[in-house]
């Protein structure tokens, strides 16, 4: 298959981040632990994880379906249920379209987890 998992992660992350109300994607614990164990950088710029760290993509054991997991941080003031449904729909559509452009016609399931609600920054 020519549609690699890293590409799928990027497509899913881009689709999720385009949804109004999504403040960011929450990396999974494995990514956080790996970043904490990495050598300390000497520059002053903070090391940021790519948005793809908040996405997991794998195939069902029988290989019949792609399973995408999205871990979202939502912006305060947006309904969590509506935003999560929108993320689900957009990610499924984007990943399905991406697979189709690579000649792969497999079903895609998407699970969206809201990990937290980010407070709005205080205004001065």
C-alpha positions, 0 to 999 in steps of 0.5 A: 500500500502506498498510503503510509501511516505517517501520511494518514496521521498528518491528514487526520491531524490537519482535518481535526485541527481545522474544526472550530473549537479544537484548540489542539491535539493531546499526545498519547502517554508514550509520546510524552514519555519519549519526549521527557526521556529525550536529551535536553536541547541547548537552544531556548526554543521549546521542543514541541510535539507534532500534532500527529502525536495526538493521532493513532492509526492502525488496522483491525487485526483482520486488516479490513478497516482502518481505525483512527483515534483522535485525542482533542483539546477543546477551546472553552465555549464550544459544545464538546459533543458537537465539536467531537462529532464534527471532528469525527466526521471531518477526520473520517472524510479526510482519511477516506479521501486520502486512501481513495486517492492512493487506490485503497477503498477500505472502511475507516472508523474514527474514535474521538476523545476529548482530553480537556477543555482549554481555558480562554486566555485572559484579556488585559 
